[in-house]
């Protein structure tokens, strides 16, 4: 019960994470395109809008250059503002920095006057220049280096702790009991979650370390900006729809979690809902497999439609993939089709005792590509599904669980056949799995 609850909690967490990622990407896409950000040492300060003469990017670039030149100077110039042509102008010492327009003021607080915005920007720029010069001092750099080393050691320790917790705590708890099989994709999903957690730990650690120093913070900000433009912004076109790479990754994660949930649903149907009198094991397995494949086929299609993807543009790609499947994956496609025939036609079912070639055993699972047979020696044999339709298979349990087995018994030449027959019949009557009806017709005698 604990393993089952933990599995469903993991699926729900991944689904919620996918929704949060998608929501964050949609918020990132609503940013205005006619503004630019003024950045000092990798720290965004404020945004400026385009003016009549230059674009917003050109204004931000000129302001950034002036601020960087002021940081490199030893003296501290006063930041102040004054009116020029009825507009507030911000200066550093006697050097011009920027003109505050009404559009600039509306970016932060709609209705604020340009002069009020200029006063706020003067305080903000003064604090940013003071902080930038302090971070370049030898004392602060030495302290930041010690903090970076401590963060690195802490990250290594937490990473080792996560691996130890996974191997000795969570993994044994999630691993199914002996004799049962996990849902398809559960192992892959758990491995991905563990990998994402460890990668997230290192990403957070590197983000904190790079933000300690001005130079590395600039590189970190540039990298984040490039990733946002490459992954968050809608730069992929599918038909009439534009999507981002992050949205596609979130969609794939959501589909994977739903596929694993389909495996959990089939196991729940098999073990809880359909586990009633009157429904044999083979019928339960068939219904569970049909429900699982139906969910796996319909969930991605519905998810694509809800996501707003225009799949008509993928017709050409699907045609090419169809040719590839027909040429390179003939056996896989044949085994998959044979598996569907086995589920619907049911010549063999889970729980049947079959004899296939030189092997004898019980059918444990009918998968999409192969069927698992467990022999009397408890050895699992994976047989492609197509072989059950192409070759002769002896099914001892097909439509009738009662079967008669011929067992040759050798005795000495001087033994009494009637006495031997009586002993064998008495022994068979005492066996709990030997039926009294129908009775054996008798023993056949022969000489070898």
C-alpha positions, 0 to 999 in steps of 0.5 A: 500500500505504501509503494502504491501511494508513493507511486501515485504521489510521484505521478501527481507531482510530475504532472503538477510540475509540468503544469507549473513549467507550462504556466511559467513559459506562458508568462514569459511569452507575455513580455513586451517586445518594445522594451529593453532591460538595463543591466549592470554586472548581470543584475537587471536594474530597470527597463526603458522604452523606445523613443522617437530617435532610437530603439529600446535596445540601443538606449539600454546599450548606451546606458549599460556602457556608461554605467560600466565605465563609471564602475571602473573609475576610482572616484564616485560621481554624484548621480542627479537629474534636472529638467531639459526641454521639459523632460527630466534628464539623469546625469552622472557627474557632468555626463549624460546618462538618459532622459526619462519619458512618460513611457519609461515611467509607465513601465514601472507604475502607470500614472507616475510622472517622469520626474518622480520616476527620475528620482527613483532611478537616481536612488536605484542607480546610486545603490547599484554603482555602490554595490558594484564597486564594493564587490570588486574590492579584495575583501569582498572577493576573498569572502565570496571565494570562501562562500563559493567553496563552501557551497560546492562542498555542500552540494557534493554532500547533498548529491551523495546523500540523495544517491544514498537515500534513493538506493537504500530508502526509496528504491526498495520501497518502490520496487514491486514485490517478488512475482509482480511486474511494475507498470511499463515506463515506471522505471524510466519515469523514476530514473528521470525524476531522480536525474532531474532532481540531481541536475536541479541541485547542481543547477541551483548550486552553480547559479548561486556560485556564479551570482557571487562574482560580477564577471560570472554573474554577467555570463550567467545572465547572458546564458539565461537570456539565451536559454529564455530566447531559445526555449521559452519563446515560441520559435517553432511552427507546427502548421498554424501554431507557434510553440516553444521548446519548453512547452514541447518538453513539458508536453512530453513529460505530461504524456509520459506521466499519463502513460505511467498512470495508464499502467497503474490504472491497468494494474488497479483494474487487474488486482482490485476491480476485476478481481471478483468471482466469475472472471478468470485471470486471462479475462482480467489480463485482457481487459486490463491490456485493452484499457491500458493501450486505449489510454496510451493511444488516446491520451497523447492525441487529446493532449496535442489537441488541448495544447493547440498543436496543428498536427496537419503539418505532421502528415508528411513526417508521419508518411516518412515514418510509416515508410521507415516502419515498413522497411526497418521495423517489420518484425516489431510491427508484426509482433505488435499486430500479433499481440493485438490479435492475441488479446482479442482472439485469445488463443492463449491467455495469462495463466494458461499452461502451454507447450511451445517447441521444447519449452513448457510453462505458464503464460505470465504476461502478454506484452506489446511485442513479446509474451513471457512464459515461466517454465516449471524451473521458474525460468522466464522465456520471452517469445515474440508474439508473431511466433504464436500465430505462425507455429503450432502451440499446445495450450493445455488450458484452452477453453477447458482447464481439465486435461488428462496426462499420460504418464508411462510407468516402468515396473519389473517383469515379474510384478503383478499389473493389477497390483500396480494399477491399484497402487497407482489409482490409490495414490492418484486419488489422494492427490488434491489436484487429481479429479475423481471425475472423469475417472481413468479408463484403466491402465494400458499394459505393454512390454518395452 
